Amino acid sequence: MNLRHCILYLYLALIVGIGVAGGLFFLDARAEYTRLTAIQAENKRRVAEAETRLKYQEQVLERMRTDPAYLEKVIRSKLGYTAPNEFKFRFSEN
């Protein structure tokens, strides 16, 4: 083998090495992109759920501000309040 063939093989090995390293870098970047895309989809789903829950809570709050009968119903059911002339019976749930 002469010097020209050795240099040619050296350049060929160098090019193949750079190509393999670039391919591995691309595969790693692709895996990271796929992972981040999945995280983004999950976060979008969670934001949509939170926005739906917020919209419902805003409707309930507005109804509590404007509807005294609904407010009384909520206070009685959540806090267990009764009027002074009423009795509340509690039964065990066995």
Phi and psi in degrees as GROMACS dihedral restraints (atoms count N, CA, C in turn):
[ dihedral_restraints ]
;  ai    aj    ak    al  type     phi  dphi    fc
    3     4     5     6     1   -98.9    20    10
    4     5     6     7     1   178.5    20    10
    6     7     8     9     1   -65.1    20    10
    7     8     9    10     1   -34.1    20    10
    9    10    11    12     1   -63.1    20    10
   10    11    12    13     1   -43.7    20    10
   12    13    14    15     1   -65.1    20    10
   13    14    15    16     1   -38.5    20    10
   15    16    17    18     1   -63.7    20    10
   16    17    18    19     1   -44.2    20    10
   18    19    20    21     1   -66.0    20    10
   19    20    21    22     1   -40.4    20    10
   21    22    23    24     1   -60.9    20    10
   22    23    24    25     1   -46.1    20    10
   24    25    26    27     1   -65.6    20    10
   25    26    27    28     1   -35.9    20    10
   27    28    29    30     1   -64.6    20    10
   28    29    30    31     1   -46.1    20    10
   30    31    32    33     1   -62.6    20    10
   31    32    33    34     1   -41.3    20    10
   33    34    35    36     1   -61.3    20    10
   34    35    36    37     1   -45.0    20    10
   36    37    38    39     1   -64.0    20    10
   37    38    39    40     1   -39.7    20    10
   39    40    41    42     1   -64.0    20    10
   40    41    42    43     1   -44.1    20    10
   42    43    44    45     1   -64.7    20    10
   43    44    45    46     1   -43.5    20    10
   45    46    47    48     1   -63.7    20    10
   46    47    48    49     1   -41.3    20    10
   48    49    50    51     1   -62.0    20    10
   49    50    51    52     1   -43.2    20    10
   51    52    53    54     1   -64.8    20    10
   52    53    54    55     1   -39.7    20    10
   54    55    56    57     1   -63.8    20    10
   55    56    57    58     1   -43.2    20    10
   57    58    59    60     1   -65.3    20    10
   58    59    60    61     1   -43.5    20    10
   60    61    62    63     1   -63.2    20    10
   61    62    63    64     1   -41.3    20    10
   63    64    65    66     1   -64.4    20    10
   64    65    66    67     1   -40.0    20    10
   66    67    68    69     1   -62.8    20    10
   67    68    69    70     1   -43.8    20    10
   69    70    71    72     1   -64.4    20    10
   70    71    72    73     1   -40.1    20    10
   72    73    74    75     1   -62.9    20    10
   73    74    75    76     1   -41.2    20    10
   75    76    77    78     1   -63.7    20    10
   76    77    78    79     1   -43.5    20    10
   78    79    80    81     1   -63.1    20    10
   79    80    81    82     1   -39.9    20    10
   81    82    83    84     1   -65.6    20    10
   82    83    84    85     1   -42.4    20    10
   84    85    86    87     1   -65.5    20    10
   85    86    87    88     1   -37.7    20    10
   87    88    89    90     1   -65.4    20    10
   88    89    90    91     1   -41.8    20    10
   90    91    92    93     1   -63.5    20    10
   91    92    93    94     1   -41.5    20    10
   93    94    95    96     1   -63.9    20    10
   94    95    96    97     1   -41.9    20    10
   96    97    98    99     1   -61.8    20    10
   97    98    99   100     1   -43.9    20    10
   99   100   101   102     1   -62.7    20    10
  100   101   102   103     1   -42.4    20    10
  102   103   104   105     1   -63.4    20    10
  103   104   105   106     1   -45.1    20    10
  105   106   107   108     1   -68.0    20    10
  106   107   108   109     1   -33.1    20    10
  108   109   110   111     1   -65.0    20    10
  109   110   111   112     1   -41.0    20    10
  111   112   113   114     1   -65.0    20    10
  112   113   114   115     1   -41.1    20    10
  114   115   116   117     1   -64.0    20    10
  115   116   117   118     1   -40.9    20    10
  117   118   119   120     1   -62.9    20    10
  118   119   120   121     1   -42.1    20    10
  120   121   122   123     1   -62.9    20    10
  121   122   123   124     1   -41.8    20    10
  123   124   125   126     1   -63.9    20    10
  124   125   126   127     1   -42.3    20    10
  126   127   128   129     1   -66.0    20    10
  127   128   129   130     1   -38.0    20    10
  129   130   131   132     1   -63.5    20    10
  130   131   132   133     1   -39.7    20    10
  132   133   134   135     1   -63.6    20    10
  133   134   135   136     1   -43.4    20    10
  135   136   137   138     1   -65.9    20    10
  136   137   138   139     1   -38.2    20    10
  138   139   140   141     1   -64.7    20    10
  139   140   141   142     1   -41.9    20    10
  141   142   143   144     1   -62.5    20    10
  142   143   144   145     1   -41.7    20    10
  144   145   146   147     1   -62.8    20    10
  145   146   147   148     1   -43.0    20    10
  147   148   149   150     1   -65.8    20    10
  148   149   150   151     1   -39.2    20    10
  150   151   152   153     1   -65.7    20    10
  151   152   153   154     1   -38.8    20    10
  153   154   155   156     1   -63.5    20    10
  154   155   156   157     1   -44.8    20    10
  156   157   158   159     1   -63.8    20    10
  157   158   159   160     1   -40.5    20    10
  159   160   161   162     1   -63.7    20    10
  160   161   162   163     1   -41.9    20    10
  162   163   164   165     1   -61.6    20    10
  163   164   165   166     1   -43.2    20    10
  165   166   167   168     1   -63.5    20    10
  166   167   168   169     1   -44.5    20    10
  168   169   170   171     1   -65.3    20    10
  169   170   171   172     1   -35.7    20    10
  171   172   173   174     1   -65.4    20    10
  172   173   174   175     1   -37.7    20    10
  174   175   176   177     1   -65.3    20    10
  175   176   177   178     1   -42.9    20    10
  177   178   179   180     1   -63.5    20    10
  178   179   180   181     1   -43.4    20    10
  180   181   182   183     1   -62.2    20    10
  181   182   183   184     1   -43.6    20    10
  183   184   185   186     1   -63.7    20    10
  184   185   186   187     1   -39.4    20    10
  186   187   188   189     1   -66.7    20    10
  187   188   189   190     1   -37.0    20    10
  189   190   191   192     1   -66.5    20    10
  190   191   192   193     1   -32.8    20    10
  192   193   194   195     1   -72.8    20    10
  193   194   195   196     1   -30.4    20    10
  195   196   197   198     1  -109.4    20    10
  196   197   198   199     1   -18.4    20    10
  198   199   200   201     1  -117.5    20    10
  199   200   201   202     1    99.2    20    10
  201   202   203   204     1   -62.9    20    10
  202   203   204   205     1   -34.2    20    10
  204   205   206   207     1   -65.9    20    10
  205   206   207   208     1   -41.0    20    10
  207   208   209   210     1   -66.3    20    10
  208   209   210   211     1   -40.9    20    10
  210   211   212   213     1   -61.0    20    10
  211   212   213   214     1   -43.2    20    10
  213   214   215   216     1   -62.8    20    10
  214   215   216   217     1   -41.8    20    10
  216   217   218   219     1   -61.0    20    10
  217   218   219   220     1   -43.2    20    10
  219   220   221   222     1   -66.7    20    10
  220   221   222   223     1   -43.3    20    10
  222   223   224   225     1   -62.8    20    10
  223   224   225   226     1   -42.6    20    10
  225   226   227   228     1   -66.0    20    10
  226   227   228   229     1   -42.3    20    10
  228   229   230   231     1   -76.8    20    10
  229   230   231   232     1   -42.0    20    10
  231   232   233   234     1   -79.9    20    10
  232   233   234   235     1   -40.9    20    10
  234   235   236   237     1  -102.7    20    10
  235   236   237   238     1    -9.8    20    10
  237   238   239   240     1    74.0    20    10
  238   239   240   241     1    24.7    20    10
  240   241   242   243     1   -75.8    20    10
  241   242   243   244     1   150.7    20    10
  243   244   245   246     1  -135.2    20    10
  244   245   246   247     1   159.9    20    10
  246   247   248   249     1   -74.6    20    10
  247   248   249   250     1   160.1    20    10
  249   250   251   252     1   -58.7    20    10
  250   251   252   253     1   -29.2    20    10
  252   253   254   255     1   -99.6    20    10
  253   254   255   256     1    17.7    20    10
  255   256   257   258     1  -113.6    20    10
  256   257   258   259     1   157.8    20    10
  258   259   260   261     1  -118.7    20    10
  259   260   261   262     1   144.3    20    10
  261   262   263   264     1  -118.0    20    10
  262   263   264   265     1   126.3    20    10
  264   265   266   267     1  -100.9    20    10
  265   266   267   268     1   134.2    20    10
  267   268   269   270     1  -116.3    20    10
  268   269   270   271     1   130.1    20    10
  270   271   272   273     1  -116.4    20    10
  271   272   273   274     1   142.9    20    10
  273   274   275   276     1   -77.4    20    10
  274   275   276   277     1   145.5    20    10
  276   277   278   279     1  -104.1    20    10
  277   278   279   280     1    78.2    20    10
